[in-house]
């Protein structure tokens, strides 16, 4: 089956500098979309040149900047058909030791940034009566984690935000879905590893911290996540909205 709905369309990606974000940008462009790809300046300093992709700096915690970026994307590319929020930071620490400023930063980026971006995308798509919005959440949104409570809390709230947005935008023909990746080979993931055995430990799991392993026995590639994202954005998912799609090799033991 060939996914359709991308040729000649316009997309917007926030958080495009990260491993998953870049893979989604590349997948959209390969499928025939033009893409306005945004992230912090340092995150896109080494962004690759891809036909049909326009890179631009953006801080998702700045609502005026988000609105301006979405407006610029439409001015350059035309009506937005696909919108992706893929920004996120970890900020892991045990909750009793978590600095309030770090907690706020995680919430500001992962949740409030998601609100700014998806609200702006919804407002842009509403007059056209069509479009698909996707937020990259996490499988951590559905299972408690030791030593990183701020991150799962922010992602769980993001998941509910997108469901509520999807309910409000459904009468306008706009779909809103959530992609929930598990451990993926990105700098965010490998940055948590202490040594070269990090991947093996993730795959095996650790009962001492109540963390399951990965039944499929491998970590995801960013491209695995991007392919799932493309489905949710495609015409073939035209009757799918307010859904959580877990792409984690079975790690959370749920669909």
Protein Blocks (a to p, Z undefined) as FASTA:
>chain_A
ZZehkeopacddehklbmklmmmmmmmmmnopacdddddfklmmmgccdehiacddddfk
lmklmmmmmmmmmmmnopafbdcdfbdcfkiacfklmcfklmmmmmmmmmmmmmmmmmmm
mmmmmmnopacddddddfklmoccehilmmmmmmmmmmmmmmmmmmmmmmnopacddddd
dddddfklmmmpfblklmmmmmnopaknopacdfkopacdfklmmmmmmmmmmmklmmgg
hiacddeehmnopZZ
